[in-house]
Amino acid sequence: MIIYNVTINIADDVHEEWLHWMQHAHIPDMLATGKFSSAKMAKVLVEEETGGTTYSVQYHTDSKETLQRYYQQDAPRLRADGLERFADKFVAFRTELQLISEHS
């Protein structure tokens, strides 16, 4: 399993609007691509000196190849929507993770 992790710091003045958009539009749109089996959203509890609120969103997919298809077919459109709505109000960085083991 591959985890596509997106960490986002969002400005306080658009935080509530952004959070609603993420939960009710963006994450469902990501899942609707058919390239991710699930998504988890977590609030980062460490406060940033620069302000804002930080979140980690983890999208689970079956392979690196599927993730590459997302980058080619869907990422430009889905990223553009967030940039259009929240330009200059967030900072994001993306990480690809390979699941090694899972324990319960």
C-alpha positions in Angstrom: 0.0 0.0 0.0 1.1 3.5 -0.8 0.1 6.5 1.3 -0.1 9.9 -0.4 0.3 12.3 2.5 -0.5 16.0 2.1 0.4 18.3 5.0 -1.3 21.7 4.9 -1.1 24.8 7.0 -4.2 27.0 6.5 -4.6 30.6 7.6 -6.9 31.3 10.5 -9.1 33.7 8.5 -10.2 31.0 6.0 -9.8 28.0 8.3 -13.5 27.1 8.8 -14.4 27.6 5.1 -11.3 25.5 4.1 -12.1 22.7 6.6 -15.7 22.4 5.3 -14.5 22.4 1.7 -11.9 19.7 2.4 -14.4 17.4 4.2 -17.4 17.9 1.9 -15.8 18.6 -1.5 -12.1 18.0 -1.9 -11.6 14.7 -0.1 -14.8 13.2 -1.8 -13.5 14.4 -5.1 -10.1 12.7 -4.5 -11.9 9.5 -3.6 -14.1 9.8 -6.7 -11.1 9.5 -8.9 -11.2 5.8 -8.1 -7.4 5.9 -7.4 -7.7 6.0 -3.6 -9.4 3.4 -1.3 -9.7 5.6 1.7 -8.6 8.9 3.3 -7.8 10.0 6.8 -7.6 13.6 8.0 -5.8 14.5 11.2 -5.1 17.8 12.9 -1.4 18.4 13.7 -1.3 19.3 17.4 2.0 21.1 17.3 1.4 24.9 16.9 3.3 26.6 14.2 5.2 29.8 15.1 3.9 31.4 11.9 0.2 30.8 12.9 -2.5 29.0 11.1 -3.6 25.4 11.7 -1.9 22.4 10.2 -3.5 19.2 9.0 -2.3 15.9 7.5 -4.5 14.1 5.0 -3.5 10.6 4.1 -4.9 9.0 0.9 -4.4 5.3 0.6 -3.8 3.7 -2.8 -2.7 0.2 -4.0 0.5 1.1 -5.9 3.0 3.7 -7.0 1.6 3.2 -10.6 -1.9 4.2 -9.4 -0.5 7.2 -7.7 1.3 8.2 -10.9 -1.9 8.0 -12.8 -3.5 10.3 -10.3 -0.6 12.8 -10.8 -1.1 12.7 -14.6 -4.9 12.5 -14.9 -6.4 14.2 -11.8 -3.9 16.3 -9.8 -3.7 19.4 -12.0 -7.5 19.9 -11.9 -7.9 19.0 -8.2 -5.0 21.2 -7.1 -6.2 24.1 -9.2 -9.5 24.1 -7.4 -7.8 24.6 -4.0 -5.4 27.3 -5.4 -8.4 29.2 -6.9 -10.3 29.2 -3.6 -7.5 29.7 -1.1 -4.6 31.3 -3.0 -1.9 32.7 -0.7 -3.8 31.3 2.4 -2.1 28.0 2.7 1.2 26.1 2.4 1.2 22.4 1.5 3.8 19.8 1.0 3.3 16.2 -0.2 5.0 13.0 0.8 4.7 9.5 -0.6 4.9 6.7 2.0 5.1 3.0 1.5 3.3 1.0 4.3 5.7 -1.6 5.7 3.5 -3.1 8.5 0.2 -2.4 10.3 -0.5 -3.4 13.9 -3.7 -3.4 16.0 
